[in-house]
């Protein structure tokens, strides 16, 4: 059974994969995300996922039978790609713009079978409808610090869940990793998803 490696520091991604039966080894890529510019949001998410996957797959201390998954999430809002906000002020500004509106959360996924030298990648996109939250709610939410650590300045699996009125597509994708998509990628590189379940 291959060793499943998550090339991401995201606790939400790790928790999602664990709840789906996997027990990933976490190796953070350390990729500089500012190096990819001038591409559409969906492509940006995919390119960053690819960079993270490659950085970890190239490490000499990696298990030889590793399956490395790189992920990156970007919120597309009014044609712009929004990653993590730079500071609290930016998070507040974003929420003032997003409330009562809709965005699309893109998560790029790149999976590499190190032993076989096989790689596959895809982006999952989920439409997110935001509640018409009050100024006080925005201030209180940003003050918790949660929006500063996540793409698009919101979560659905944390305090921000009450501020999301609807989702069209895969809920897990908004958390940071699309389980149905990863299952498909695992099959594409020649493995069975159920074999990855921790015994």
For each residue, the residues with C-beta under 8 A, 3 or more apart:
1: 195 196
2: 65 66 67 113 115 191 196
3: 25 63 65 66 67
4: 17 22 23 24 25 66 67 69 196
5: 24 25 26 27 56 62 63 66 67 68 69
6: 13 14 17 24 25 26 27 69 71
7: 27 28 29 52 53 55 56 57 68 69 70 71
8: 13 14 26 28 29 52 69 70 71 72 176
9: 26 28
10: 13 14 71 176
11: 14 15
12: 15 16 150 155 157 158 175 176
13: 6 8 10 16 17 71 175 176 177
14: 6 8 10 11 17 18 24 26
15: 11 12 18 19 157
16: 12 13 19 20 172 175 176 177 179
17: 4 6 13 14 20 22 24 177 179 182
18: 14 15 21 22 23 24
19: 15 16
20: 16 17 179
21: 18 196 197 198
22: 4 17 18 196 197 198
23: 4 18 198
24: 4 5 6 14 17 18 69
25: 3 4 5 6 63 66
26: 5 6 8 9 14
27: 5 6 7 56 59 62 68
28: 7 8 9
29: 7 8 51 52 53 55 56 70
30: 55
31: 35 48 51 52 55
32: 35
33: 36 48 72 83
34: 37
35: 31 32 51
36: 33 39 44 47 48 51
37: 34
38:
39: 36 43 44 47
40: 43 44 81
41: 44 45 74 75 76 80 81 104 106
42: 45 46 74 76 106 108 123 125
43: 39 40 46 47 123
44: 36 39 40 41 47 48 72 74 81 106 108
45: 41 42 48 49 72 73 74 106 107 108 123
46: 42 43 49 50 72 106 108 109 110 121 122 123
47: 36 39 43 44 50 51 108
48: 31 33 36 44 45 51 52 70 72 74 108
49: 45 46 52 53 70 71 72 107 108 109 110 121
50: 46 47 53 54 70 108 110 121
51: 29 31 35 36 47 48 54 55 70
52: 7 8 29 31 48 49 55 56 70 71 72 110
53: 7 29 49 50 56 57 68 69 70 110 111 112 119 121
54: 50 51 57 58 70 110 112
55: 7 29 30 31 51 52 58 59 70
56: 5 7 27 29 52 53 59 62 68 70
57: 7 53 54 62 66 68 112 114
58: 54 55
59: 27 55 56 62
60:
61:
62: 5 27 56 57 59 66 68 114
63: 3 5 25 66 114
64: 114 115
65: 2 3 114 115
66: 2 3 4 5 25 57 62 63 114 115
67: 2 3 4 5 111 112 113 114 186 189 191 196
68: 5 7 27 53 56 57 62 111 112 114
69: 4 5 6 7 8 24 53 109 110 111 177 182 185
70: 7 8 29 48 49 50 51 52 53 54 55 56 108 109 110 111 112
71: 6 7 8 10 13 49 52 107 108 109 110 176 177
72: 8 33 44 45 46 48 49 52 107 108 151
73: 45 83 105 106 107 108 150 151 152 176
74: 41 42 44 45 48 81 82 83 105 106 107 108 151 152
75: 41 81 82 83 103 104 105 106 128 151 152 153 154
76: 41 42 79 80 81 82 103 104 105 106
77: 80 82 94 97 98 101 103 104 152
78: 97
79: 76
80: 41 76 77
81: 40 41 44 74 75 76
82: 74 75 76 77 85 94 103 151 152 153
83: 33 73 74 75 151 152
84: 148 149 150 151 153
85: 82 88 90 91 94 147 148 153
86: 90
87: 90 91 148
88: 85 91 92 142 143 148
89: 92 93
90: 85 86 87 93 94 153
91: 85 87 88 94 95 142 147 148 153
92: 88 89 95 96 138 139 142
93: 89 90 96 97
94: 77 82 85 90 91 97 98 147 152 153
95: 91 92 98 99 133 138 141 142 147 153 154
96: 92 93 99 135 138
97: 77 78 93 94 101
98: 77 94 95 101 103 130 153 154
99: 95 96 130 131 132 133 138 163
100: 130 131 132
101: 77 97 98 130
102: 127 128 129 130
103: 75 76 77 82 98 127 128 130 152
104: 41 75 76 77 125 126 127 128
105: 73 74 75 76 125 126 127 128 151 152 173 174
106: 41 42 44 45 46 73 74 75 76 123 124 125
107: 45 49 71 72 73 74 123 124 125 173 176 177 178
108: 42 44 45 46 47 48 49 50 70 71 72 73 74 121 122 123
109: 46 49 69 70 71 121 122 123 124 177 178 181 182 185
110: 46 49 50 52 53 54 69 70 71 119 120 121
111: 53 67 68 69 70 119 120 121 182 185 186 188 189
112: 53 54 57 67 68 70 118 119 189
113: 2 67 116 117 118 119 189 190 191
114: 57 62 63 64 65 66 67 68 117
115: 2 64 65 66
116: 113 189 190
117: 113 114
118: 112 113 188 189 190
119: 53 110 111 112 113 189
120: 110 111 185 188 189
121: 46 49 50 53 108 109 110 111 185
122: 46 108 109 181 184 185
123: 42 43 45 46 106 107 108 109
124: 106 107 109 169 170 173 178 181
125: 42 104 105 106 107 169 173
126: 104 105 167 168 169 170 171 173 174
127: 102 103 104 105 167 168 169
128: 75 102 103 104 105 152 154 156 164 166 167 174
129: 102 164 165 166 167 168
130: 98 99 100 101 102 103 133 154 163 164 165
131: 99 100 162 163 164 165
132: 99 100
133: 95 99 130 137 138 141 163
134: 137 138
135: 96 138 139
136: 139 140
137: 133 134 140 141 163
138: 92 95 96 99 133 134 135 141 142
139: 92 135 136 142 143
140: 136 137 143 144
141: 95 133 137 138 144 146 147 159 160 163
142: 88 91 92 95 138 139 145 147 148 153
143: 88 139 140
144: 140 141 147 159
145: 142 148 149
146: 141 149 150 155 158 159 160
147: 85 91 94 95 141 142 144 150 153 154 155 160
148: 84 85 87 88 91 142 145 153
149: 84 145 146
150: 12 73 84 146 147 153 154 155 160
151: 72 73 74 75 82 83 84 105 176
152: 73 74 75 77 82 83 94 103 105 128
153: 75 82 84 85 90 91 94 95 98 142 147 148 150
154: 75 95 98 128 130 147 150 160 163 164
155: 12 146 147 150 158 159 160 161 175
156: 128 160 161 164 167 171 174 175
157: 12 15 161 175
158: 12 146 155 161
159: 141 144 146 155 162
160: 141 146 147 150 154 155 156 163 164
161: 155 156 157 158 164
162: 131 159
163: 99 130 131 133 137 141 154 160
164: 128 129 130 131 154 156 160 161 167 174
165: 129 130 131
166: 128 129
167: 126 127 128 129 156 164 171 174
168: 126 127 129
169: 124 125 126 127 173
170: 124 126 173 174 178 179 180 181
171: 126 156 167 174 175
172: 16 175 176 177 178 179 180
173: 105 107 124 125 126 169 170 176 177 178 181
174: 105 126 128 156 164 167 170 171
175: 12 13 16 155 156 157 171 172
176: 8 10 12 13 16 71 73 107 151 172 173
177: 13 16 17 69 71 107 109 172 173 182
178: 107 109 124 170 172 173 181 182
179: 16 17 20 170 172 182 183
180: 170 172 183 184
181: 109 122 124 170 173 178 184 185
182: 17 69 109 111 177 178 179 185 186
183: 179 180 186 187 193
184: 122 180 181 187 188
185: 69 109 111 120 121 122 181 182 188 189
186: 67 111 182 183 189 191 192 193 196
187: 183 184 190 191 192 193
188: 111 118 120 184 185
189: 67 111 112 113 116 118 119 120 185 186
190: 113 116 118 187
191: 2 67 113 186 187 195 196
192: 186 187 195 196
193: 183 186 187 196 197
194: 197
195: 1 191 192
196: 1 2 4 21 22 67 186 191 192 193
197: 21 22 193 194
198: 21 22 23
199:
